[in-house]
């Protein structure tokens, strides 16, 4: 019987453990491996950093006498 596995009993280990967030490590409901609170924190950090970079760039342009265009509005 080469190639056949014999199974008797239950599987233990990872199948029995609840899934944990890859960021905070707490057992919560997950979407893609990251819990909702961590996902929101990461999203806020990314959006905040982008807006900060835009402000820095506009300041540098004004310093050199260039007037930046107003940001495009999203529909």
WOCOR-V841739 format. One line per field, one symbol per residue. ss: DSSP state (2 for helix, 1 for strand, 0 for the rest). phi: phi as a letter, one per 30 degrees, with the letter a starting at -180 (. if undefined). psi: psi as a letter, one per 30 degrees, with the letter a starting at -180 (. if undefined). A space follows every 10 residues. Layout:
ss = ???
phi = ???
psi = ???
//
This chain:
ss = 0000000000 0000000001 0000001001 1001122222 2222222222 2222222222 2220000000 00000
phi = .djcccbbjc dcjddddddc ddcciddbdc bijbdddded dddddddddd dddddddddd dddciccddd ddddd
psi = hkfkkkkkal klbeffklkk kfefgkjlkl jgfkleeeee eeeeeeeeee eeeeeeeeee eeeggkjkkl kkkk.
//
